[in-house]
Amino acid sequence: MKKNIRLEGLDCAVCAGKMEEAISKLAGVNSCKISYMTQRMILDVVEESYADVMTASEKIIHDLEPDVLINVK
């Protein structure tokens, strides 16, 4: 299951890389790509794990960039 998620207010390319690396390691994540330039995260996750992955991803994102707004399409 792929989700295109907008990360509004992402203002650090290094932080985006750290987010991508940490989220990619979560159980149930097939892949995670974060683009600092487009402020988007493409998340490919096992459908049954989606809720848990999103909860963990939000924590990782807000730990690194507290002001980022997460908009799931």
PDB file with one MODEL, atoms N, CA, C and O in Angstrom:
MODEL        1
ATOM      1  N   MET A   1       0.856  -1.168   0.000  1.00  0.00           N
ATOM      2  CA  MET A   1       0.000   0.000   0.000  1.00  0.00           C
ATOM      3  C   MET A   1       0.903   1.232   0.000  1.00  0.00           C
ATOM      4  O   MET A   1       1.716   1.416   0.906  1.00  0.00           O
ATOM      5  N   LYS A   2       0.755   2.060  -1.009  1.00  0.00           N
ATOM      6  CA  LYS A   2       1.569   3.278  -1.098  1.00  0.00           C
ATOM      7  C   LYS A   2       0.742   4.491  -0.721  1.00  0.00           C
ATOM      8  O   LYS A   2      -0.418   4.621  -1.110  1.00  0.00           O
ATOM      9  N   LYS A   3       1.360   5.372   0.040  1.00  0.00           N
ATOM     10  CA  LYS A   3       0.731   6.626   0.441  1.00  0.00           C
ATOM     11  C   LYS A   3       1.653   7.777   0.070  1.00  0.00           C
ATOM     12  O   LYS A   3       2.869   7.704   0.248  1.00  0.00           O
ATOM     13  N   ASN A   4       1.050   8.840  -0.448  1.00  0.00           N
ATOM     14  CA  ASN A   4       1.752  10.071  -0.773  1.00  0.00           C
ATOM     15  C   ASN A   4       1.402  11.066   0.321  1.00  0.00           C
ATOM     16  O   ASN A   4       0.255  11.497   0.436  1.00  0.00           O
ATOM     17  N   ILE A   5       2.385  11.423   1.116  1.00  0.00           N
ATOM     18  CA  ILE A   5       2.149  12.237   2.312  1.00  0.00           C
ATOM     19  C   ILE A   5       2.908  13.552   2.177  1.00  0.00           C
ATOM     20  O   ILE A   5       4.108  13.568   1.903  1.00  0.00           O
ATOM     21  N   ARG A   6       2.194  14.645   2.373  1.00  0.00           N
ATOM     22  CA  ARG A   6       2.807  15.983   2.308  1.00  0.00           C
ATOM     23  C   ARG A   6       3.342  16.333   3.688  1.00  0.00           C
ATOM     24  O   ARG A   6       2.646  16.179   4.691  1.00  0.00           O
ATOM     25  N   LEU A   7       4.583  16.806   3.732  1.00  0.00           N
ATOM     26  CA  LEU A   7       5.233  17.229   4.973  1.00  0.00           C
ATOM     27  C   LEU A   7       5.418  18.740   4.916  1.00  0.00           C
ATOM     28  O   LEU A   7       6.483  19.224   4.534  1.00  0.00           O
ATOM     29  N   GLU A   8       4.395  19.477   5.291  1.00  0.00           N
ATOM     30  CA  GLU A   8       4.432  20.936   5.206  1.00  0.00           C
ATOM     31  C   GLU A   8       5.332  21.522   6.284  1.00  0.00           C
ATOM     32  O   GLU A   8       5.201  21.205   7.466  1.00  0.00           O
ATOM     33  N   GLY A   9       6.235  22.374   5.858  1.00  0.00           N
ATOM     34  CA  GLY A   9       7.127  23.042   6.796  1.00  0.00           C
ATOM     35  C   GLY A   9       8.434  22.303   7.017  1.00  0.00           C
ATOM     36  O   GLY A   9       9.200  22.664   7.911  1.00  0.00           O
ATOM     37  N   LEU A  10       8.706  21.272   6.221  1.00  0.00           N
ATOM     38  CA  LEU A  10       9.973  20.560   6.302  1.00  0.00           C
ATOM     39  C   LEU A  10      11.064  21.505   5.817  1.00  0.00           C
ATOM     40  O   LEU A  10      11.078  21.887   4.647  1.00  0.00           O
ATOM     41  N   ASP A  11      11.979  21.885   6.705  1.00  0.00           N
ATOM     42  CA  ASP A  11      12.963  22.891   6.303  1.00  0.00           C
ATOM     43  C   ASP A  11      14.411  22.481   6.565  1.00  0.00           C
ATOM     44  O   ASP A  11      15.284  23.333   6.728  1.00  0.00           O
ATOM     45  N   CYS A  12      14.660  21.173   6.606  1.00  0.00           N
ATOM     46  CA  CYS A  12      16.023  20.701   6.841  1.00  0.00           C
ATOM     47  C   CYS A  12      16.254  19.424   6.035  1.00  0.00           C
ATOM     48  O   CYS A  12      15.644  18.391   6.312  1.00  0.00           O
ATOM     49  N   ALA A  13      17.131  19.499   5.044  1.00  0.00           N
ATOM     50  CA  ALA A  13      17.412  18.347   4.190  1.00  0.00           C
ATOM     51  C   ALA A  13      18.066  17.208   4.978  1.00  0.00           C
ATOM     52  O   ALA A  13      17.784  16.036   4.731  1.00  0.00           O
ATOM     53  N   VAL A  14      18.928  17.552   5.913  1.00  0.00           N
ATOM     54  CA  VAL A  14      19.589  16.536   6.733  1.00  0.00           C
ATOM     55  C   VAL A  14      18.551  15.812   7.591  1.00  0.00           C
ATOM     56  O   VAL A  14      18.599  14.589   7.725  1.00  0.00           O
ATOM     57  N   CYS A  15      17.625  16.557   8.166  1.00  0.00           N
ATOM     58  CA  CYS A  15      16.558  15.958   8.980  1.00  0.00           C
ATOM     59  C   CYS A  15      15.682  15.043   8.128  1.00  0.00           C
ATOM     60  O   CYS A  15      15.262  13.981   8.589  1.00  0.00           O
ATOM     61  N   ALA A  16      15.406  15.448   6.894  1.00  0.00           N
ATOM     62  CA  ALA A  16      14.610  14.617   5.985  1.00  0.00           C
ATOM     63  C   ALA A  16      15.307  13.282   5.763  1.00  0.00           C
ATOM     64  O   ALA A  16      14.654  12.239   5.742  1.00  0.00           O
ATOM     65  N   GLY A  17      16.609  13.303   5.599  1.00  0.00           N
ATOM     66  CA  GLY A  17      17.370  12.072   5.430  1.00  0.00           C
ATOM     67  C   GLY A  17      17.318  11.195   6.662  1.00  0.00           C
ATOM     68  O   GLY A  17      17.194   9.975   6.555  1.00  0.00           O
ATOM     69  N   LYS A  18      17.411  11.810   7.840  1.00  0.00           N
ATOM     70  CA  LYS A  18      17.318  11.055   9.089  1.00  0.00           C
ATOM     71  C   LYS A  18      15.935  10.440   9.258  1.00  0.00           C
ATOM     72  O   LYS A  18      15.803   9.306   9.718  1.00  0.00           O
ATOM     73  N   MET A  19      14.902  11.198   8.880  1.00  0.00           N
ATOM     74  CA  MET A  19      13.529  10.678   8.952  1.00  0.00           C
ATOM     75  C   MET A  19      13.382   9.464   8.043  1.00  0.00           C
ATOM     76  O   MET A  19      12.872   8.421   8.452  1.00  0.00           O
ATOM     77  N   GLU A  20      13.837   9.619   6.809  1.00  0.00           N
ATOM     78  CA  GLU A  20      13.721   8.550   5.825  1.00  0.00           C
ATOM     79  C   GLU A  20      14.411   7.282   6.325  1.00  0.00           C
ATOM     80  O   GLU A  20      13.862   6.185   6.217  1.00  0.00           O
ATOM     81  N   GLU A  21      15.599   7.438   6.864  1.00  0.00           N
ATOM     82  CA  GLU A  21      16.355   6.287   7.360  1.00  0.00           C
ATOM     83  C   GLU A  21      15.627   5.598   8.519  1.00  0.00           C
ATOM     84  O   GLU A  21      15.507   4.373   8.533  1.00  0.00           O
ATOM     85  N   ALA A  22      15.145   6.378   9.484  1.00  0.00           N
ATOM     86  CA  ALA A  22      14.477   5.807  10.653  1.00  0.00           C
ATOM     87  C   ALA A  22      13.148   5.148  10.292  1.00  0.00           C
ATOM     88  O   ALA A  22      12.840   4.059  10.778  1.00  0.00           O
ATOM     89  N   ILE A  23      12.368   5.803   9.447  1.00  0.00           N
ATOM     90  CA  ILE A  23      11.065   5.257   9.059  1.00  0.00           C
ATOM     91  C   ILE A  23      11.240   3.994   8.224  1.00  0.00           C
ATOM     92  O   ILE A  23      10.444   3.062   8.343  1.00  0.00           O
ATOM     93  N   SER A  24      12.260   3.949   7.391  1.00  0.00           N
ATOM     94  CA  SER A  24      12.525   2.769   6.560  1.00  0.00           C
ATOM     95  C   SER A  24      12.787   1.523   7.392  1.00  0.00           C
ATOM     96  O   SER A  24      12.548   0.405   6.934  1.00  0.00           O
ATOM     97  N   LYS A  25      13.277   1.711   8.612  1.00  0.00           N
ATOM     98  CA  LYS A  25      13.615   0.588   9.488  1.00  0.00           C
ATOM     99  C   LYS A  25      12.421   0.068  10.297  1.00  0.00           C
ATOM    100  O   LYS A  25      12.531  -0.962  10.962  1.00  0.00           O
ATOM    101  N   LEU A  26      11.291   0.764  10.249  1.00  0.00           N
ATOM    102  CA  LEU A  26      10.121   0.330  11.025  1.00  0.00           C
ATOM    103  C   LEU A  26       9.552  -0.975  10.467  1.00  0.00           C
ATOM    104  O   LEU A  26       9.574  -1.212   9.259  1.00  0.00           O
ATOM    105  N   ALA A  27       9.047  -1.809  11.365  1.00  0.00           N
ATOM    106  CA  ALA A  27       8.408  -3.057  10.947  1.00  0.00           C
ATOM    107  C   ALA A  27       7.180  -2.741  10.097  1.00  0.00           C
ATOM    108  O   ALA A  27       6.376  -1.879  10.451  1.00  0.00           O
ATOM    109  N   GLY A  28       7.045  -3.437   8.987  1.00  0.00           N
ATOM    110  CA  GLY A  28       5.901  -3.234   8.110  1.00  0.00           C
ATOM    111  C   GLY A  28       6.148  -2.248   6.984  1.00  0.00           C
ATOM    112  O   GLY A  28       5.299  -2.088   6.107  1.00  0.00           O
ATOM    113  N   VAL A  29       7.300  -1.580   6.992  1.00  0.00           N
ATOM    114  CA  VAL A  29       7.615  -0.609   5.940  1.00  0.00           C
ATOM    115  C   VAL A  29       8.410  -1.305   4.833  1.00  0.00           C
ATOM    116  O   VAL A  29       9.479  -1.862   5.082  1.00  0.00           O
ATOM    117  N   ASN A  30       7.882  -1.267   3.618  1.00  0.00           N
ATOM    118  CA  ASN A  30       8.602  -1.801   2.461  1.00  0.00           C
ATOM    119  C   ASN A  30       9.612  -0.783   1.953  1.00  0.00           C
ATOM    120  O   ASN A  30      10.737  -1.142   1.605  1.00  0.00           O
ATOM    121  N   SER A  31       9.214   0.489   1.908  1.00  0.00           N
ATOM    122  CA  SER A  31      10.125   1.558   1.505  1.00  0.00           C
ATOM    123  C   SER A  31       9.584   2.905   1.962  1.00  0.00           C
ATOM    124  O   SER A  31       8.384   3.087   2.168  1.00  0.00           O
ATOM    125  N   CYS A  32      10.508   3.832   2.111  1.00  0.00           N
ATOM    126  CA  CYS A  32      10.158   5.203   2.482  1.00  0.00           C
ATOM    127  C   CYS A  32      11.110   6.129   1.744  1.00  0.00           C
ATOM    128  O   CYS A  32      12.329   5.986   1.837  1.00  0.00           O
ATOM    129  N   LYS A  33      10.548   7.070   1.016  1.00  0.00           N
ATOM    130  CA  LYS A  33      11.339   8.080   0.308  1.00  0.00           C
ATOM    131  C   LYS A  33      10.816   9.451   0.712  1.00  0.00           C
ATOM    132  O   LYS A  33       9.625   9.731   0.571  1.00  0.00           O
ATOM    133  N   ILE A  34      11.695  10.297   1.209  1.00  0.00           N
ATOM    134  CA  ILE A  34      11.312  11.653   1.594  1.00  0.00           C
ATOM    135  C   ILE A  34      12.089  12.631   0.723  1.00  0.00           C
ATOM    136  O   ILE A  34      13.316  12.571   0.643  1.00  0.00           O
ATOM    137  N   SER A  35      11.365  13.523   0.078  1.00  0.00           N
ATOM    138  CA  SER A  35      11.982  14.552  -0.746  1.00  0.00           C
ATOM    139  C   SER A  35      11.872  15.894  -0.024  1.00  0.00           C
ATOM    140  O   SER A  35      10.777  16.409   0.204  1.00  0.00           O
ATOM    141  N   TYR A  36      13.026  16.442   0.327  1.00  0.00           N
ATOM    142  CA  TYR A  36      13.058  17.756   0.954  1.00  0.00           C
ATOM    143  C   TYR A  36      12.560  18.822  -0.015  1.00  0.00           C
ATOM    144  O   TYR A  36      11.862  19.755   0.384  1.00  0.00           O
ATOM    145  N   MET A  37      12.920  18.681  -1.287  1.00  0.00           N
ATOM    146  CA  MET A  37      12.560  19.685  -2.291  1.00  0.00           C
ATOM    147  C   MET A  37      11.040  19.770  -2.503  1.00  0.00           C
ATOM    148  O   MET A  37      10.493  20.867  -2.616  1.00  0.00           O
ATOM    149  N   THR A  38      10.369  18.633  -2.557  1.00  0.00           N
ATOM    150  CA  THR A  38       8.923  18.638  -2.812  1.00  0.00           C
ATOM    151  C   THR A  38       8.107  18.554  -1.525  1.00  0.00           C
ATOM    152  O   THR A  38       6.882  18.663  -1.552  1.00  0.00           O
ATOM    153  N   GLN A  39       8.790  18.361  -0.406  1.00  0.00           N
ATOM    154  CA  GLN A  39       8.147  18.196   0.905  1.00  0.00           C
ATOM    155  C   GLN A  39       7.127  17.063   0.874  1.00  0.00           C
ATOM    156  O   GLN A  39       5.995  17.212   1.334  1.00  0.00           O
ATOM    157  N   ARG A  40       7.547  15.937   0.328  1.00  0.00           N
ATOM    158  CA  ARG A  40       6.679  14.762   0.219  1.00  0.00           C
ATOM    159  C   ARG A  40       7.388  13.520   0.748  1.00  0.00           C
ATOM    160  O   ARG A  40       8.608  13.383   0.668  1.00  0.00           O
ATOM    161  N   MET A  41       6.572  12.625   1.291  1.00  0.00           N
ATOM    162  CA  MET A  41       7.042  11.311   1.698  1.00  0.00           C
ATOM    163  C   MET A  41       6.202  10.282   0.953  1.00  0.00           C
ATOM    164  O   MET A  41       4.973  10.309   1.021  1.00  0.00           O
ATOM    165  N   ILE A  42       6.864   9.381   0.248  1.00  0.00           N
ATOM    166  CA  ILE A  42       6.190   8.267  -0.395  1.00  0.00           C
ATOM    167  C   ILE A  42       6.458   7.061   0.501  1.00  0.00           C
ATOM    168  O   ILE A  42       7.596   6.615   0.647  1.00  0.00           O
ATOM    169  N   LEU A  43       5.401   6.551   1.089  1.00  0.00           N
ATOM    170  CA  LEU A  43       5.510   5.470   2.058  1.00  0.00           C
ATOM    171  C   LEU A  43       4.828   4.234   1.500  1.00  0.00           C
ATOM    172  O   LEU A  43       3.637   4.257   1.192  1.00  0.00           O
ATOM    173  N   ASP A  44       5.591   3.153   1.371  1.00  0.00           N
ATOM    174  CA  ASP A  44       5.052   1.868   0.932  1.00  0.00           C
ATOM    175  C   ASP A  44       5.074   0.958   2.160  1.00  0.00           C
ATOM    176  O   ASP A  44       6.135   0.618   2.685  1.00  0.00           O
ATOM    177  N   VAL A  45       3.884   0.576   2.597  1.00  0.00           N
ATOM    178  CA  VAL A  45       3.758  -0.136   3.866  1.00  0.00           C
ATOM    179  C   VAL A  45       2.791  -1.311   3.723  1.00  0.00           C
ATOM    180  O   VAL A  45       1.870  -1.279   2.907  1.00  0.00           O
ATOM    181  N   VAL A  46       3.017  -2.343   4.529  1.00  0.00           N
ATOM    182  CA  VAL A  46       2.081  -3.464   4.596  1.00  0.00           C
ATOM    183  C   VAL A  46       0.773  -2.929   5.170  1.00  0.00           C
ATOM    184  O   VAL A  46       0.769  -2.275   6.213  1.00  0.00           O
ATOM    185  N   GLU A  47      -0.332  -3.207   4.489  1.00  0.00           N
ATOM    186  CA  GLU A  47      -1.620  -2.606   4.858  1.00  0.00           C
ATOM    187  C   GLU A  47      -2.001  -2.843   6.320  1.00  0.00           C
ATOM    188  O   GLU A  47      -2.521  -1.943   6.979  1.00  0.00           O
ATOM    189  N   GLU A  48      -1.747  -4.038   6.821  1.00  0.00           N
ATOM    190  CA  GLU A  48      -2.114  -4.360   8.214  1.00  0.00           C
ATOM    191  C   GLU A  48      -1.314  -3.548   9.232  1.00  0.00           C
ATOM    192  O   GLU A  48      -1.745  -3.384  10.374  1.00  0.00           O
ATOM    193  N   SER A  49      -0.160  -3.045   8.823  1.00  0.00           N
ATOM    194  CA  SER A  49       0.712  -2.290   9.729  1.00  0.00           C
ATOM    195  C   SER A  49       0.555  -0.782   9.589  1.00  0.00           C
ATOM    196  O   SER A  49       1.225  -0.027  10.294  1.00  0.00           O
ATOM    197  N   TYR A  50      -0.311  -0.332   8.698  1.00  0.00           N
ATOM    198  CA  TYR A  50      -0.393   1.090   8.355  1.00  0.00           C
ATOM    199  C   TYR A  50      -0.585   1.994   9.574  1.00  0.00           C
ATOM    200  O   TYR A  50       0.151   2.968   9.734  1.00  0.00           O
ATOM    201  N   ALA A  51      -1.552   1.693  10.429  1.00  0.00           N
ATOM    202  CA  ALA A  51      -1.836   2.562  11.582  1.00  0.00           C
ATOM    203  C   ALA A  51      -0.631   2.662  12.510  1.00  0.00           C
ATOM    204  O   ALA A  51      -0.282   3.754  12.959  1.00  0.00           O
ATOM    205  N   ASP A  52       0.009   1.525  12.801  1.00  0.00           N
ATOM    206  CA  ASP A  52       1.176   1.536  13.686  1.00  0.00           C
ATOM    207  C   ASP A  52       2.345   2.274  13.057  1.00  0.00           C
ATOM    208  O   ASP A  52       3.057   3.016  13.734  1.00  0.00           O
ATOM    209  N   VAL A  53       2.543   2.071  11.760  1.00  0.00           N
ATOM    210  CA  VAL A  53       3.637   2.746  11.054  1.00  0.00           C
ATOM    211  C   VAL A  53       3.415   4.256  11.051  1.00  0.00           C
ATOM    212  O   VAL A  53       4.354   5.021  11.272  1.00  0.00           O
ATOM    213  N   MET A  54       2.193   4.682  10.805  1.00  0.00           N
ATOM    214  CA  MET A  54       1.915   6.124  10.787  1.00  0.00           C
ATOM    215  C   MET A  54       2.136   6.749  12.160  1.00  0.00           C
ATOM    216  O   MET A  54       2.681   7.848  12.258  1.00  0.00           O
ATOM    217  N   THR A  55       1.721   6.064  13.212  1.00  0.00           N
ATOM    218  CA  THR A  55       1.931   6.578  14.571  1.00  0.00           C
ATOM    219  C   THR A  55       3.424   6.735  14.854  1.00  0.00           C
ATOM    220  O   THR A  55       3.859   7.771  15.357  1.00  0.00           O
ATOM    221  N   ALA A  56       4.201   5.712  14.531  1.00  0.00           N
ATOM    222  CA  ALA A  56       5.642   5.756  14.760  1.00  0.00           C
ATOM    223  C   ALA A  56       6.309   6.806  13.861  1.00  0.00           C
ATOM    224  O   ALA A  56       7.218   7.512  14.297  1.00  0.00           O
ATOM    225  N   SER A  57       5.857   6.904  12.615  1.00  0.00           N
ATOM    226  CA  SER A  57       6.421   7.877  11.672  1.00  0.00           C
ATOM    227  C   SER A  57       6.172   9.304  12.156  1.00  0.00           C
ATOM    228  O   SER A  57       7.069  10.144  12.106  1.00  0.00           O
ATOM    229  N   GLU A  58       4.966   9.573  12.618  1.00  0.00           N
ATOM    230  CA  GLU A  58       4.650  10.913  13.126  1.00  0.00           C
ATOM    231  C   GLU A  58       5.553  11.279  14.293  1.00  0.00           C
ATOM    232  O   GLU A  58       6.002  12.421  14.396  1.00  0.00           O
ATOM    233  N   LYS A  59       5.825  10.315  15.178  1.00  0.00           N
ATOM    234  CA  LYS A  59       6.704  10.582  16.313  1.00  0.00           C
ATOM    235  C   LYS A  59       8.124  10.898  15.828  1.00  0.00           C
ATOM    236  O   LYS A  59       8.749  11.848  16.299  1.00  0.00           O
ATOM    237  N   ILE A  60       8.624  10.099  14.888  1.00  0.00           N
ATOM    238  CA  ILE A  60       9.967  10.324  14.345  1.00  0.00           C
ATOM    239  C   ILE A  60      10.048  11.711  13.701  1.00  0.00           C
ATOM    240  O   ILE A  60      10.993  12.461  13.948  1.00  0.00           O
ATOM    241  N   ILE A  61       9.059  12.044  12.879  1.00  0.00           N
ATOM    242  CA  ILE A  61       9.050  13.336  12.185  1.00  0.00           C
ATOM    243  C   ILE A  61       9.011  14.488  13.178  1.00  0.00           C
ATOM    244  O   ILE A  61       9.769  15.448  13.041  1.00  0.00           O
ATOM    245  N   HIS A  62       8.134  14.404  14.178  1.00  0.00           N
ATOM    246  CA  HIS A  62       8.006  15.508  15.127  1.00  0.00           C
ATOM    247  C   HIS A  62       9.177  15.594  16.103  1.00  0.00           C
ATOM    248  O   HIS A  62       9.457  16.669  16.635  1.00  0.00           O
ATOM    249  N   ASP A  63       9.860  14.483  16.345  1.00  0.00           N
ATOM    250  CA  ASP A  63      11.069  14.542  17.172  1.00  0.00           C
ATOM    251  C   ASP A  63      12.171  15.328  16.461  1.00  0.00           C
ATOM    252  O   ASP A  63      12.934  16.048  17.103  1.00  0.00           O
ATOM    253  N   LEU A  64      12.252  15.190  15.145  1.00  0.00           N
ATOM    254  CA  LEU A  64      13.276  15.878  14.365  1.00  0.00           C
ATOM    255  C   LEU A  64      12.860  17.269  13.909  1.00  0.00           C
ATOM    256  O   LEU A  64      13.680  18.186  13.881  1.00  0.00           O
ATOM    257  N   GLU A  65      11.610  17.427  13.558  1.00  0.00           N
ATOM    258  CA  GLU A  65      11.078  18.719  13.061  1.00  0.00           C
ATOM    259  C   GLU A  65       9.692  18.938  13.688  1.00  0.00           C
ATOM    260  O   GLU A  65       8.679  18.586  13.084  1.00  0.00           O
ATOM    261  N   PRO A  66       9.644  19.512  14.886  1.00  0.00           N
ATOM    262  CA  PRO A  66       8.383  19.639  15.612  1.00  0.00           C
ATOM    263  C   PRO A  66       7.275  20.436  14.899  1.00  0.00           C
ATOM    264  O   PRO A  66       6.095  20.239  15.189  1.00  0.00           O
ATOM    265  N   ASP A  67       7.641  21.322  13.980  1.00  0.00           N
ATOM    266  CA  ASP A  67       6.646  22.180  13.341  1.00  0.00           C
ATOM    267  C   ASP A  67       6.091  21.633  12.026  1.00  0.00           C
ATOM    268  O   ASP A  67       5.273  22.294  11.386  1.00  0.00           O
ATOM    269  N   VAL A  68       6.516  20.448  11.615  1.00  0.00           N
ATOM    270  CA  VAL A  68       6.039  19.874  10.358  1.00  0.00           C
ATOM    271  C   VAL A  68       4.592  19.412  10.501  1.00  0.00           C
ATOM    272  O   VAL A  68       4.226  18.733  11.460  1.00  0.00           O
ATOM    273  N   LEU A  69       3.780  19.801   9.519  1.00  0.00           N
ATOM    274  CA  LEU A  69       2.394  19.324   9.458  1.00  0.00           C
ATOM    275  C   LEU A  69       2.336  18.165   8.479  1.00  0.00           C
ATOM    276  O   LEU A  69       2.871  18.245   7.373  1.00  0.00           O
ATOM    277  N   ILE A  70       1.683  17.086   8.893  1.00  0.00           N
ATOM    278  CA  ILE A  70       1.607  15.865   8.089  1.00  0.00           C
ATOM    279  C   ILE A  70       0.226  15.761   7.467  1.00  0.00           C
ATOM    280  O   ILE A  70      -0.774  15.672   8.179  1.00  0.00           O
ATOM    281  N   ASN A  71       0.168  15.771   6.133  1.00  0.00           N
ATOM    282  CA  ASN A  71      -1.103  15.669   5.402  1.00  0.00           C
ATOM    283  C   ASN A  71      -1.085  14.421   4.540  1.00  0.00           C
ATOM    284  O   ASN A  71      -0.330  14.333   3.572  1.00  0.00           O
ATOM    285  N   VAL A  72      -1.930  13.448   4.901  1.00  0.00           N
ATOM    286  CA  VAL A  72      -2.032  12.205   4.151  1.00  0.00           C
ATOM    287  C   VAL A  72      -3.112  12.349   3.097  1.00  0.00           C
ATOM    288  O   VAL A  72      -4.224  12.789   3.391  1.00  0.00           O
ATOM    289  N   LYS A  73      -2.782  11.973   1.859  1.00  0.00           N
ATOM    290  CA  LYS A  73      -3.761  12.023   0.769  1.00  0.00           C
ATOM    291  C   LYS A  73      -4.406  10.676   0.598  1.00  0.00           C
ATOM    292  O   LYS A  73      -5.262  10.507  -0.271  1.00  0.00           O
TER     293      LYS A  73
ENDMDL
END
